[in-house]
Amino acid sequence: NISKKTLEYYSAARTTMPGFNNLLNLKKEKLKSWLVESKDTPEDICFLIEYAKENKLWLILTFHNIDDIKITKWDTSKEDFKKILECIKKSEIRSEKISKII
């Protein structure tokens, strides 16, 4: 099993399977992550952040490219990224690297 083999070399593995992670039942070899796409609005992402906070879940956001020139479906504008960061700050949730949580 590749997922279990991963933990022999790494403390965790992040997928691009959308979803939330429950810290009480954490599957370190299959961490779920929201891959932010160009079609996602800051309001969409803020909704996910609030949902995670209200339900005491861990949300991992994955950004591939932050630039004002959107070429691929994975690009996020600088303005949208700034709005998402403001939403994180306003929500007062803890923001950490994966390595700090695991």
N, C-alpha and C positions, 0 to 999 in steps of 0.2 A: 504494500500500500504506500503510494507516494507521499500522502499526507503524513503518515506516521514516520516515514523515513526522513522527512524534512526536519523533524524535531531532533534527529540525531546530530544535525549540523547547525540548526538555528533555534532560537528560543520561541519563535512563532512564524507563521506564514499568513500573509494577507492575500485574500482572493479579490476578485472584482464581482463577486456574488453580492447583489444588493441586499442590505438588511442591517439589523442592529445586533450587537453582541451583548449577551447577558453575563456580567462579571461573576455571577454565582454559578453559572454553568458554561464556563468558557472553553471553547474548542480552539486551543492555541494553534493548531495546525490548519484551521480553516476559518480564520477571522474574516468576517463579512465587511465589505467596504462599499461605500457609494461612489461610483465613478461619475464625477461631475462632468456633464456634457454641455455643449453650447446651448442646447435647448432648455436647460435648467435655469430658471430665474433665481435671483437671490431670495425671493419670497419662497420658492420651492425648497431651497436649502435651509432657510430659516425655519420652515415648518418642520423639517426633519430634526433640526437641532432642538426645537421646543418639545417635540414628541419624545426624543431621547431623554431630555431632562425630566419631563413629567413622569416617564416610566422607568427612570433610573437605569437606562441602557447606555451602552457605549457605542458611539457613532464614529466611524472612521470615514473621513472624506478623502477621496483621491483626486488630485488635480494633475493633469498632464502638461498643460501649457497655459501660462497666464500672460496674455499679450492682447493688445488691441486689434491685431490683425488675426481674424479668425479664418483659418485655412481648413482645419479638420473639425470633426464633430466633438472633439475633446478639448477644444480651446475655450478658455474663460477670459473675458475681458478684464482689464485691470480695475475698471469701475465696478463690475459685478463682484470681483474678488474682494475689493474694499468693503462693499456692502455686506458681504458674507462675514468678513472679519468683524465688522461693527455689530452684526447680529450675535456673533459668538461673545463679544465683549459685553453687550447688553444683557445677554442671558445669564452671565456670571457663571458659566460652566467652566470646568477645568479643561484646559487644552494642553495635551501632552503628546510627546512622541510615543509610538508603540512600545519602544524599549523601556520607557519609564513605567508603563502600566503592567507589563508582563513581569 
